[in-house]
Amino acid sequence: MRHPSTPGPPPDRRLVTLPPVVTLSAQQQRGVHCVFCGTALHTGAVRDLGPQLTEAHGSVVQWFPRSCPSCPAEQACR
């Protein structure tokens, strides 16, 4: 049994369609703001969407999108 303060498992990334990286602000790319609605995120109140790969300037790089815990914009992307 998991402790109530332990976050649940990350969402199944196959069910979440992320916006194209080039359309996101620097804060959204860094995981400081919600990748879907742009709201500023605070420690403990985020949903980690897992590492993603993208191409930037001829190199493949990882980025780490995060969203609001129950972002309505994320629900629309499913």
Residue frames relative to the residue before (quaternion, step in Angstrom):
aa qw qx qy qz dx dy dz
M 1.0000 0.0000 0.0000 0.0000 0.00 0.00 0.00
R 0.3390 -0.7571 0.5251 0.1900 3.54 -0.87 0.95
H 0.5527 -0.6116 0.4654 0.3222 3.52 -1.18 0.76
P 0.5832 -0.6242 0.3832 0.3513 3.66 -0.93 0.79
S 0.6940 0.4679 -0.2988 0.4584 3.61 1.06 -0.57
T 0.5431 0.6042 -0.4056 0.4188 3.60 1.27 -0.14
P 0.4443 -0.7003 0.4786 0.2884 3.60 -0.75 0.98
G 0.5283 -0.6261 0.4752 0.3211 3.53 -1.15 0.63
P 0.6890 -0.4590 0.3341 0.4505 3.57 -1.25 0.07
P 0.5766 -0.5780 0.4260 0.3899 3.59 -1.13 0.50
P 0.5950 -0.5672 0.4091 0.3960 3.60 -1.13 0.47
D 0.5675 -0.5652 0.4643 0.3780 3.54 -1.22 0.49
R 0.3757 -0.7725 0.4668 0.2100 3.57 -0.37 1.25
R 0.5668 0.5892 -0.3997 0.4145 3.59 1.16 -0.34
L 0.6955 0.4743 -0.2635 0.4710 3.59 1.21 -0.49
V 0.6840 0.4474 -0.2715 0.5082 3.59 1.27 -0.23
T 0.1831 -0.7645 0.6109 0.0940 3.56 -0.77 1.07
L 0.2391 -0.7965 0.5431 0.1157 3.55 -0.53 1.18
P 0.5245 -0.6042 0.4811 0.3581 3.59 -1.11 0.58
P 0.5972 -0.5529 0.4170 0.4046 3.63 -1.11 0.49
V 0.5762 -0.6284 0.4069 0.3281 3.58 -0.94 0.95
V 0.6591 0.5395 -0.3207 0.4143 3.60 0.93 -0.84
T 0.6622 0.4988 -0.3107 0.4650 3.62 1.21 -0.35
L 0.6276 0.5735 -0.3200 0.4182 3.60 1.28 -0.20
S 0.5212 -0.6054 0.4965 0.3396 3.54 -1.23 0.52
A 0.6628 -0.4832 0.3766 0.4306 3.58 -1.25 0.25
Q 0.6437 0.5254 -0.3223 0.4537 3.60 1.02 -0.78
Q 0.6487 0.4958 -0.3183 0.4818 3.61 1.03 -0.73
Q 0.6457 0.5190 -0.3212 0.4588 3.59 0.99 -0.76
R 0.7064 0.4519 -0.2530 0.4825 3.60 1.07 -0.74
G 0.5128 -0.6641 0.4148 0.3520 3.61 1.22 -0.19
V 0.4490 0.6795 -0.4551 0.3600 3.58 1.27 0.34
H 0.7592 0.2069 -0.1155 0.6063 3.58 1.18 -0.68
C 0.6366 -0.5349 0.3992 0.3864 3.57 -1.20 0.57
V 0.4745 -0.6964 0.4670 0.2679 3.56 -0.86 1.01
F 0.7085 0.4604 -0.2600 0.4674 3.61 1.16 -0.50
C 0.8367 0.1964 -0.0809 0.5048 3.60 0.69 -1.06
G 0.4881 -0.7047 0.4054 0.3174 3.61 1.26 -0.19
T 0.4145 0.7087 -0.4723 0.3206 3.61 1.26 0.13
A 0.5099 -0.6273 0.4888 0.3279 3.59 -1.04 0.78
L 0.2667 -0.7735 0.5600 0.1297 3.58 -0.93 0.96
H 0.2233 -0.7671 0.5917 0.1080 3.55 -1.17 0.67
T 0.6415 -0.5414 0.3808 0.3878 3.55 -1.10 0.71
G 0.8012 0.2662 -0.2165 0.4902 3.55 -0.87 0.97
A 0.7449 0.3241 -0.2023 0.5469 3.59 1.18 -0.37
V 0.5139 0.6202 -0.4304 0.4074 3.55 0.74 1.10
R 0.2556 -0.7009 0.6321 0.2095 3.54 -1.32 0.27
D 0.2890 -0.7586 0.5665 0.1418 3.55 -0.60 1.21
L 0.2192 -0.8077 0.5378 0.1015 3.59 -0.66 1.09
G 0.5850 -0.6267 0.3499 0.3775 3.57 1.27 0.28
P 0.6154 -0.5639 0.3987 0.3799 3.56 -1.20 0.49
Q 0.1279 -0.7761 0.6161 0.0422 3.55 -1.08 0.84
L 0.3138 -0.7277 0.5740 0.2062 3.58 -1.18 0.51
T 0.0714 0.7697 -0.6326 0.0475 3.54 -1.12 0.73
E 0.4343 -0.6703 0.5261 0.2921 3.56 -1.24 0.32
A 0.0494 0.7809 -0.6194 0.0637 3.55 -0.98 0.92
H 0.8533 -0.0678 0.0051 0.5170 3.55 -0.71 1.13
G 0.7388 -0.4411 0.2234 0.4578 3.57 0.96 0.90
S 0.6842 0.4147 -0.2879 0.5263 3.60 1.27 0.14
V 0.3922 -0.6689 0.5672 0.2778 3.54 -1.20 0.50
V 0.0211 -0.8064 0.5893 -0.0448 3.55 -0.76 1.10
Q 0.4124 -0.6761 0.5474 0.2706 3.55 -1.27 0.42
W 0.0217 -0.7509 0.6578 0.0546 3.51 -1.23 0.57
F 0.3163 -0.7835 0.5233 0.1102 3.54 -1.15 0.68
P 0.1009 -0.8365 0.5365 0.0479 3.60 0.26 1.23
R 0.0643 -0.7613 0.6446 0.0303 3.52 -1.22 0.69
S 0.1545 -0.7887 0.5882 0.0897 3.54 -1.22 0.46
C 0.6549 -0.4353 0.4167 0.4560 3.52 -1.36 0.03
P 0.6255 -0.5715 0.3618 0.3889 3.64 -1.03 0.61
S 0.8102 0.0580 -0.0303 0.5824 3.61 1.00 -0.67
C 0.0528 0.8536 -0.5130 0.0739 3.55 0.93 1.00
P 0.4051 -0.7178 0.5064 0.2533 3.61 -0.69 1.02
A 0.6078 0.5499 -0.3622 0.4438 3.60 1.10 -0.61
E 0.6155 0.5262 -0.3520 0.4693 3.61 1.07 -0.64
Q 0.6347 0.5404 -0.3350 0.4393 3.58 0.95 -0.83
A 0.6453 0.5237 -0.3120 0.4605 3.58 1.07 -0.74
C 0.6712 0.5063 -0.2912 0.4565 3.60 1.17 -0.54
R 0.5594 0.6194 -0.3924 0.3866 3.61 1.21 -0.13
